[in-house]
Amino acid sequence: MLFTLMPGDRGLYRLTGLLRDRAALQADIRALRARRMKLEADLRRVSSDPATIERLAREQLDMIRKGETVYKFPSGK
């Protein structure tokens, strides 16, 4: 028991630091898993949902349907 309280690589101070690091890494893992799930859901929508595909084509590629007219106004900046 006394050996674990000694300073150095096996001390209590080192152990608490490692436990803190582990908790932070576990929180990072949870956040990354949540982000991955969101990105996978976005990928499914982009690859299979016609409404999402159309919205992205209009927003990002400035595409329009045949027969539509687009009016663009200056932003005023």
Distance bins in CASP14 RR format, pairs under 12 A and 6 or more apart:
PFRMAT RR
TARGET T0000
AUTHOR 0000-0000-0000
RMODE 2
METHOD distances of the structure
MODEL  1
1 11 0 0 0 0 0 1 0 0 0 0 0
1 12 0 0 0 0 0 1 0 0 0 0 0
2 10 0 0 0 0 0 1 0 0 0 0 0
2 11 0 0 0 0 0 1 0 0 0 0 0
2 12 0 0 0 0 0 1 0 0 0 0 0
3 9 0 0 0 0 0 1 0 0 0 0 0
3 10 1 0 0 1 0 0 0 0 0 0 0
3 11 0 0 0 0 1 0 0 0 0 0 0
3 12 0 0 0 0 0 1 0 0 0 0 0
3 15 0 0 0 0 0 1 0 0 0 0 0
4 10 1 0 0 1 0 0 0 0 0 0 0
4 11 1 0 1 0 0 0 0 0 0 0 0
4 12 1 0 1 0 0 0 0 0 0 0 0
4 13 0 0 0 0 0 1 0 0 0 0 0
4 14 0 0 0 0 1 0 0 0 0 0 0
4 15 1 0 0 1 0 0 0 0 0 0 0
4 16 0 0 0 0 0 1 0 0 0 0 0
5 11 1 0 0 1 0 0 0 0 0 0 0
5 12 1 0 1 0 0 0 0 0 0 0 0
5 13 0 0 0 0 1 0 0 0 0 0 0
5 14 0 0 0 0 0 1 0 0 0 0 0
5 15 0 0 0 0 1 0 0 0 0 0 0
5 16 0 0 0 0 0 1 0 0 0 0 0
6 12 0 0 0 0 1 0 0 0 0 0 0
6 13 0 0 0 0 1 0 0 0 0 0 0
6 14 0 0 0 0 0 1 0 0 0 0 0
6 15 0 0 0 0 0 1 0 0 0 0 0
7 13 1 0 0 1 0 0 0 0 0 0 0
7 14 0 0 0 0 1 0 0 0 0 0 0
7 15 0 0 0 0 0 1 0 0 0 0 0
8 14 1 0 0 1 0 0 0 0 0 0 0
8 15 0 0 0 0 0 1 0 0 0 0 0
9 15 0 0 0 0 0 1 0 0 0 0 0
9 18 0 0 0 0 0 1 0 0 0 0 0
10 18 0 0 0 0 0 1 0 0 0 0 0
11 17 0 0 0 0 0 1 0 0 0 0 0
11 18 0 0 0 0 0 1 0 0 0 0 0
12 18 0 0 0 0 0 1 0 0 0 0 0
12 19 0 0 0 0 0 1 0 0 0 0 0
13 19 0 0 0 0 0 1 0 0 0 0 0
13 20 0 0 0 0 0 1 0 0 0 0 0
14 20 0 0 0 0 0 1 0 0 0 0 0
14 21 0 0 0 0 0 1 0 0 0 0 0
15 21 0 0 0 0 0 1 0 0 0 0 0
15 22 0 0 0 0 0 1 0 0 0 0 0
16 22 0 0 0 0 0 1 0 0 0 0 0
16 23 0 0 0 0 0 1 0 0 0 0 0
17 23 0 0 0 0 1 0 0 0 0 0 0
17 24 0 0 0 0 1 0 0 0 0 0 0
17 25 0 0 0 0 0 1 0 0 0 0 0
18 24 0 0 0 0 0 1 0 0 0 0 0
18 25 0 0 0 0 0 1 0 0 0 0 0
19 25 0 0 0 0 0 1 0 0 0 0 0
19 26 0 0 0 0 0 1 0 0 0 0 0
20 26 0 0 0 0 0 1 0 0 0 0 0
20 27 0 0 0 0 0 1 0 0 0 0 0
21 27 0 0 0 0 0 1 0 0 0 0 0
21 28 0 0 0 0 0 1 0 0 0 0 0
22 28 0 0 0 0 0 1 0 0 0 0 0
22 29 0 0 0 0 0 1 0 0 0 0 0
23 29 0 0 0 0 0 1 0 0 0 0 0
23 30 0 0 0 0 0 1 0 0 0 0 0
24 30 0 0 0 0 0 1 0 0 0 0 0
24 31 0 0 0 0 0 1 0 0 0 0 0
25 31 0 0 0 0 0 1 0 0 0 0 0
25 32 0 0 0 0 0 1 0 0 0 0 0
26 32 0 0 0 0 0 1 0 0 0 0 0
26 33 0 0 0 0 0 1 0 0 0 0 0
27 33 0 0 0 0 0 1 0 0 0 0 0
27 34 0 0 0 0 0 1 0 0 0 0 0
28 34 0 0 0 0 0 1 0 0 0 0 0
28 35 0 0 0 0 0 1 0 0 0 0 0
29 35 0 0 0 0 0 1 0 0 0 0 0
29 36 0 0 0 0 0 1 0 0 0 0 0
30 36 0 0 0 0 0 1 0 0 0 0 0
30 37 0 0 0 0 0 1 0 0 0 0 0
31 37 0 0 0 0 0 1 0 0 0 0 0
31 38 0 0 0 0 0 1 0 0 0 0 0
32 38 0 0 0 0 0 1 0 0 0 0 0
32 39 0 0 0 0 0 1 0 0 0 0 0
33 39 0 0 0 0 0 1 0 0 0 0 0
33 40 0 0 0 0 0 1 0 0 0 0 0
34 40 0 0 0 0 0 1 0 0 0 0 0
34 41 0 0 0 0 0 1 0 0 0 0 0
35 41 0 0 0 0 0 1 0 0 0 0 0
35 42 0 0 0 0 0 1 0 0 0 0 0
36 42 0 0 0 0 0 1 0 0 0 0 0
36 43 0 0 0 0 0 1 0 0 0 0 0
37 43 0 0 0 0 0 1 0 0 0 0 0
37 44 0 0 0 0 0 1 0 0 0 0 0
38 44 0 0 0 0 0 1 0 0 0 0 0
38 45 0 0 0 0 0 1 0 0 0 0 0
39 45 0 0 0 0 0 1 0 0 0 0 0
39 46 0 0 0 0 0 1 0 0 0 0 0
40 46 0 0 0 0 0 1 0 0 0 0 0
40 47 0 0 0 0 0 1 0 0 0 0 0
41 47 0 0 0 0 0 1 0 0 0 0 0
41 48 0 0 0 0 0 1 0 0 0 0 0
41 49 0 0 0 0 0 1 0 0 0 0 0
41 52 0 0 0 0 0 1 0 0 0 0 0
42 48 0 0 0 0 0 1 0 0 0 0 0
42 49 0 0 0 0 0 1 0 0 0 0 0
42 52 0 0 0 0 1 0 0 0 0 0 0
42 56 0 0 0 0 0 1 0 0 0 0 0
43 49 0 0 0 0 0 1 0 0 0 0 0
43 52 0 0 0 0 0 1 0 0 0 0 0
44 52 0 0 0 0 1 0 0 0 0 0 0
44 53 0 0 0 0 0 1 0 0 0 0 0
45 51 0 0 0 0 1 0 0 0 0 0 0
45 52 1 0 1 0 0 0 0 0 0 0 0
45 53 0 0 0 0 1 0 0 0 0 0 0
45 54 0 0 0 0 0 1 0 0 0 0 0
45 55 0 0 0 0 1 0 0 0 0 0 0
45 56 0 0 0 0 1 0 0 0 0 0 0
46 52 1 0 1 0 0 0 0 0 0 0 0
46 53 1 0 0 1 0 0 0 0 0 0 0
46 54 0 0 0 0 0 1 0 0 0 0 0
46 55 0 0 0 0 1 0 0 0 0 0 0
46 56 1 0 0 1 0 0 0 0 0 0 0
46 57 0 0 0 0 0 1 0 0 0 0 0
46 60 0 0 0 0 0 1 0 0 0 0 0
47 53 0 0 0 0 1 0 0 0 0 0 0
47 56 0 0 0 0 0 1 0 0 0 0 0
49 55 0 0 0 0 1 0 0 0 0 0 0
49 56 0 0 0 0 1 0 0 0 0 0 0
50 56 0 0 0 0 0 1 0 0 0 0 0
50 57 0 0 0 0 0 1 0 0 0 0 0
51 57 0 0 0 0 0 1 0 0 0 0 0
51 58 0 0 0 0 0 1 0 0 0 0 0
52 58 0 0 0 0 0 1 0 0 0 0 0
52 59 0 0 0 0 0 1 0 0 0 0 0
52 60 0 0 0 0 0 1 0 0 0 0 0
53 59 0 0 0 0 0 1 0 0 0 0 0
53 60 0 0 0 0 0 1 0 0 0 0 0
53 61 0 0 0 0 0 1 0 0 0 0 0
53 63 0 0 0 0 0 1 0 0 0 0 0
54 60 0 0 0 0 0 1 0 0 0 0 0
54 61 0 0 0 0 0 1 0 0 0 0 0
54 63 0 0 0 0 1 0 0 0 0 0 0
54 64 0 0 0 0 0 1 0 0 0 0 0
54 65 0 0 0 0 1 0 0 0 0 0 0
54 68 0 0 0 0 0 1 0 0 0 0 0
55 61 0 0 0 0 0 1 0 0 0 0 0
55 63 0 0 0 0 0 1 0 0 0 0 0
56 62 0 0 0 0 0 1 0 0 0 0 0
56 63 0 0 0 0 1 0 0 0 0 0 0
57 63 1 0 1 0 0 0 0 0 0 0 0
57 64 0 0 0 0 1 0 0 0 0 0 0
57 65 0 0 0 0 1 0 0 0 0 0 0
58 64 1 0 0 1 0 0 0 0 0 0 0
58 65 0 0 0 0 1 0 0 0 0 0 0
58 68 0 0 0 0 1 0 0 0 0 0 0
58 70 0 0 0 0 1 0 0 0 0 0 0
62 68 0 0 0 0 0 1 0 0 0 0 0
62 70 1 0 0 1 0 0 0 0 0 0 0
62 72 0 0 0 0 1 0 0 0 0 0 0
63 70 0 0 0 0 1 0 0 0 0 0 0
64 70 1 0 1 0 0 0 0 0 0 0 0
64 71 0 0 0 0 0 1 0 0 0 0 0
64 72 0 0 0 0 0 1 0 0 0 0 0
END
